[in-house]
Amino acid sequence: MQGVLTGFAVIAVVIGIGYVLGRRGHLGEDGRTVLTRLAFNVATPALLFTTLARADLSVVFSQRLLVTAAATAAAAAVFVTVGLLRGWGAGQLTIGALCSSYVNAGNLGIPIAVYVLGDASLVAPVLLFQQIVVTPLALTVLDLSRPGEPRPLLQRLTTPLRNPMAVASLAGVVVSATGWTVPAPALEPLTLLGNMSVPAVLLAFGISLRGSGLPARGDNRPAIVLSAALKTTLQPLAAWAIGAGVFGLHGAALLDVVVTSALPAAQNLYTYASQYRVAEQLARESILLSTIGSIPALITVAALLG
């Protein structure tokens, strides 16, 4: 219980500061854009590289990761199916699928893992899965669905290699897999830059709330409500059903995967939407709703399985 409340309190404070900065105009009209670009092109790639370069890649092949991957796929697939039936575009489908399944494993998952699960490393499987598989795939789709003249096949195939976060993730995996130790003079500046990622994302998210009305209003309401509901309800239920029914998990192992799946959508999804200028309202309001809705979800999961 304490871990859930602590994690949400930290996030709420930083988002609140961003909202105040936006209201008072301290960062100017382009403050949110600058923070978003800083996070997307510099800070988050640095964070991804330093995290993965020191990660134990053996967790990728764990049962817990398979449960997490299956629950992620289930939630995303439901959103995509509904979106295709309703005729939503590729950008909205991609952002909505992410908001339905991409958990806040970093700035919220780590404190909750420490206080609720007793081990910060338990979020490593989902963190690695999202950084290595989900993020490069989603950003490639967003790159390829940008309007404009059709690009040559070679340019399309090499799209992930031009995305700073995909490149950083791949480089981190290579370093970890080879066992190479990055020299301190090279690693420390990257660590310093990476430390800006979470604050920049949260501040930009807070600034974006300036002037916003109540969430889930307007034409995007169905997509917003659907993605938030899938994130806070279907994904943890799927993790429980798959973990217990298919893989026979129980006790602490089952609690781990269900708590991880019940985490809200990550704030950096709004950074992706802003960077590509697609489905920004959907990302912002779905993240907000899932963050609010995940509080009772996490408390319920901890009470039932803890």
HELIX and SHEET records of a PDB file:
HELIX    1   1 GLN A    2  ARG A   24  1                                  23    
HELIX    2   2 GLY A   31  LEU A   38  1                                   8    
HELIX    3   3 ALA A   39  ALA A   43  3                                   5    
HELIX    4   4 THR A   44  ALA A   53  1                                  10    
HELIX    5   5 LEU A   57  PHE A   61  5                                   5    
HELIX    6   6 GLN A   63  ARG A   86  1                                  24    
HELIX    7   7 ALA A   90  SER A  101  1                                  12    
HELIX    8   8 GLY A  109  ILE A  112  1                                   4    
HELIX    9   9 ALA A  113  LEU A  117  3                                   5    
HELIX   10  10 ALA A  120  VAL A  123  5                                   4    
HELIX   11  11 ALA A  124  PHE A  129  1                                   6    
HELIX   12  12 GLN A  130  VAL A  134  3                                   5    
HELIX   13  13 THR A  135  LEU A  144  1                                  10    
HELIX   14  14 LEU A  153  LEU A  157  1                                   5    
HELIX   15  15 THR A  159  ARG A  162  5                                   4    
HELIX   16  16 PRO A  164  THR A  178  1                                  15    
HELIX   17  17 ALA A  184  GLY A  194  1                                  11    
HELIX   18  18 SER A  197  SER A  208  1                                  12    
HELIX   19  19 ARG A  221  ALA A  229  1                                   9    
HELIX   20  20 LEU A  230  LEU A  234  3                                   5    
HELIX   21  21 GLN A  235  ALA A  241  1                                   7    
HELIX   22  22 ILE A  242  VAL A  246  3                                   5    
HELIX   23  23 GLY A  251  SER A  261  1                                  11    
HELIX   24  24 ASN A  268  TYR A  276  1                                   9    
HELIX   25  25 GLU A  280  LEU A  305  1                                  26    
END                                                                             
